[in-house]
Amino acid sequence: MEGEAMAAVGFLQVVRVMWHPGVPDGQYGRIINILTWPEYRHQGLARAIMQALIQKAREINLPYIDLDATPDGQPLYESLGFSLLQAKHPPMRLYLSAH
């Protein structure tokens, strides 16, 4: 966009998986990269983006949305209805190269 600056951005990823009891339709949503540039924060932009992404997830019938919250973002996500998961089987990760 010539002459315009981007102030905030966010993405809804549709994750497709093999059948699983927690994902009977084989897909769910994941919010990634919610970002508001510092000079545009505290103006409701992240909330507006999140509301639009949640609405899109509803329109395409996703059963749920996951996200990873930073401490700064957690109050916003909780106010939109997200809650911390008490995972019975917490995720694990194996790094295959130095990072």
SULZIUR-V118045 format. One record per residue. N is the residue number from 1. RES is the residue in one small letter. PHI is phi in whole degrees, 0 to 359 (* if undefined). NEAR is the number of other C-alpha atoms within 10 Angstrom. Layout:
BEGIN
((N RES PHI NEAR) (N RES PHI NEAR))
END
This chain:
BEGIN
((1 m * 5) (2 e 287 4) (3 g 79 4) (4 e 234 6) (5 a 255 7) (6 m 280 9) (7 a 256 14) (8 a 203 17) (9 v 208 15) (10 g 200 16) (11 f 225 14) (12 l 253 20) (13 q 260 15) (14 v 266 15) (15 v 262 12) (16 r 255 12) (17 v 226 12) (18 m 295 9) (19 w 306 11) (20 h 210 10) (21 p 306 7) (22 g 279 11) (23 v 223 15) (24 p 298 12) (25 d 270 15) (26 g 78 15) (27 q 205 20) (28 y 209 21) (29 g 256 23) (30 r 219 19) (31 i 275 19) (32 i 229 15) (33 n 56 13) (34 i 284 18) (35 l 218 16) (36 t 237 18) (37 w 297 10) (38 p 311 9) (39 e 289 8) (40 y 248 13) (41 r 289 13) (42 h 65 10) (43 q 239 10) (44 g 86 12) (45 l 291 17) (46 a 297 22) (47 r 298 16) (48 a 297 12) (49 i 296 17) (50 m 300 21) (51 q 298 13) (52 a 293 14) (53 l 292 20) (54 i 296 18) (55 q 298 12) (56 k 298 14) (57 a 299 21) (58 r 295 14) (59 e 300 9) (60 i 262 11) (61 n 60 13) (62 l 286 19) (63 p 286 15) (64 y 196 15) (65 i 232 19) (66 d 254 16) (67 l 200 15) (68 d 255 13) (69 a 259 17) (70 t 279 9) (71 p 303 8) (72 d 291 8) (73 g 274 13) (74 q 304 15) (75 p 300 12) (76 l 298 16) (77 y 297 19) (78 e 297 12) (79 s 293 10) (80 l 267 13) (81 g 107 7) (82 f 287 16) (83 s 223 11) (84 l 290 12) (85 l 273 8) (86 q 259 7) (87 a 294 7) (88 k 291 6) (89 h 236 6) (90 p 298 7) (91 p 296 6) (92 m 231 5) (93 r 219 5) (94 l 242 5) (95 y 278 6) (96 l 261 6) (97 s 210 5) (98 a 297 4) (99 h 229 4))
END
